[in-house]
Amino acid sequence: MDKVKKYILYIVLLVAFALFSNLLIAVGLNSNYKDIERKQDNLSQVDIFQAEATKVNGRIRGIINNKEKKIEEKYLKLEFFSARDVKMGSKYIEIDPNQEEMPFEAFFKLNNVSSYKVSLVNEKEPQGEIEFIPKDLTKREIWVATFLAFLIFW
């Protein structure tokens, strides 16, 4: 009976450690992000609800509203600028004309971004687009990866 209690205690401690470490990682990563400002534009169809950057990367999340006024352009262009207004790069997001509300996420890897500009364009510029960065991992993917790591190292 003592052996079973000991194993249950180990399992409880392992789960508590996993939860505590995930909490600390989430708090540590999200506290590094600072809001970046949007440069003046007249796009009422593009609603940005999260625009944040760290010293080395960032993320922009928003919704393209195609209900009120039909968008004719093919791409949403995001341009990123430093504190001295130097263009750091741009990212293009393809617009689906059939969706009335199209959510989007843009993850970028640029140093010291302090502002961004949003515009609608018909074609991509051949140079200057930053490379694609995958999306954030979901909680389920993080749990699976943690479980696999425990299996490998245990």
C-alpha positions in Angstrom: 0.0 0.0 0.0 2.9 2.4 0.8 4.3 1.8 -2.7 1.0 2.8 -4.4 0.8 6.0 -2.3 4.4 6.8 -3.2 3.6 6.4 -7.0 0.5 8.5 -6.7 2.5 11.2 -4.9 5.0 11.2 -7.7 2.3 11.5 -10.3 0.7 14.4 -8.5 4.0 16.2 -8.1 4.8 15.6 -11.8 1.4 17.1 -12.9 1.8 20.0 -10.5 5.3 20.7 -11.9 4.0 20.6 -15.5 1.2 23.0 -14.7 3.4 25.4 -12.8 6.1 25.4 -15.5 3.5 26.0 -18.2 2.1 28.9 -16.2 5.5 30.5 -15.7 6.4 30.0 -19.4 3.2 31.7 -20.5 3.6 34.6 -18.1 7.2 35.1 -19.0 6.7 35.0 -22.8 3.6 37.3 -22.8 5.2 39.9 -20.5 7.9 40.5 -23.1 5.4 41.7 -25.7 4.8 45.5 -26.0 2.1 47.2 -28.0 3.2 48.7 -31.3 1.4 51.6 -32.9 -0.5 51.7 -36.2 0.4 54.4 -38.6 -2.3 56.6 -40.0 -4.4 55.0 -42.7 -8.1 55.2 -43.9 -8.9 51.5 -43.8 -12.1 51.0 -41.8 -12.5 47.4 -43.2 -9.3 46.2 -41.3 -9.8 45.9 -37.6 -6.6 45.1 -35.7 -7.2 44.0 -32.1 -3.7 42.8 -31.2 -0.4 44.3 -32.4 2.6 43.4 -30.2 6.3 43.0 -30.6 9.3 42.0 -28.6 12.9 43.0 -29.3 13.2 40.2 -31.9 9.7 39.2 -33.1 6.0 40.1 -33.1 2.4 39.3 -33.9 -0.6 41.1 -35.4 -4.1 39.7 -35.2 -7.2 41.2 -36.7 -10.3 40.9 -38.8 -10.9 42.0 -42.4 -14.5 43.1 -42.6 -15.9 42.6 -46.1 -19.6 43.2 -45.3 -20.1 47.0 -45.6 -17.8 47.8 -48.5 -16.6 45.1 -50.9 -12.8 44.9 -51.0 -11.5 44.6 -54.6 -7.8 44.2 -53.8 -6.2 40.7 -53.5 -3.7 41.3 -50.6 -3.5 42.9 -47.2 0.0 44.4 -46.9 1.5 45.0 -43.5 4.7 47.1 -43.4 6.8 47.2 -40.3 8.9 50.2 -39.2 11.6 50.9 -36.6 11.5 53.8 -34.1 13.3 56.0 -36.6 10.7 55.3 -39.3 13.0 52.9 -41.3 11.1 50.2 -43.2 12.1 46.8 -41.7 10.0 44.6 -44.0 6.5 43.8 -45.2 4.1 40.8 -45.1 1.3 40.0 -47.4 -2.0 38.2 -46.4 -4.3 37.0 -49.2 -7.8 38.2 -48.9 -10.7 35.8 -49.6 -13.4 37.8 -51.4 -16.1 35.2 -50.4 -15.8 35.6 -46.7 -17.6 38.5 -45.0 -15.4 38.5 -41.9 -11.9 37.0 -42.4 -9.7 36.7 -39.3 -6.0 36.8 -39.8 -2.7 36.4 -37.9 0.7 37.6 -39.0 3.8 36.5 -37.1 7.0 38.3 -38.0 10.7 38.0 -37.0 12.2 41.5 -37.2 14.3 43.4 -34.7 13.0 46.5 -32.9 9.7 47.1 -34.6 7.8 50.0 -33.1 5.0 50.7 -35.7 3.2 49.2 -38.6 1.2 50.4 -41.6 -1.8 48.5 -43.2 -2.7 48.9 -46.9 -4.6 47.0 -49.5 -2.8 46.1 -52.7 -3.4 44.0 -55.9 0.0 42.3 -56.2 3.0 41.5 -54.1 6.3 43.3 -54.5 8.9 40.9 -55.7 11.4 41.8 -52.9 11.1 42.9 -49.3 8.6 40.3 -48.0 9.7 38.7 -44.7 9.8 35.0 -44.3 6.8 32.9 -43.1 6.8 32.0 -39.4 4.5 29.3 -38.2 1.6 30.0 -35.8 1.7 29.7 -32.1 1.3 26.2 -30.7 -2.1 25.3 -29.3 -2.4 24.0 -25.7 -3.1 20.5 -27.0 0.1 20.5 -29.1 2.1 21.8 -26.1 0.7 19.0 -23.9 1.5 16.3 -26.5 5.0 17.7 -26.9 5.5 17.7 -23.1 4.2 14.1 -22.9 6.6 13.0 -25.6 9.5 14.7 -24.0 8.7 12.9 -20.7 8.6 9.6 -22.6 11.9 10.2 -24.2 13.8 11.5 -21.2 12.3 9.2 -18.6 
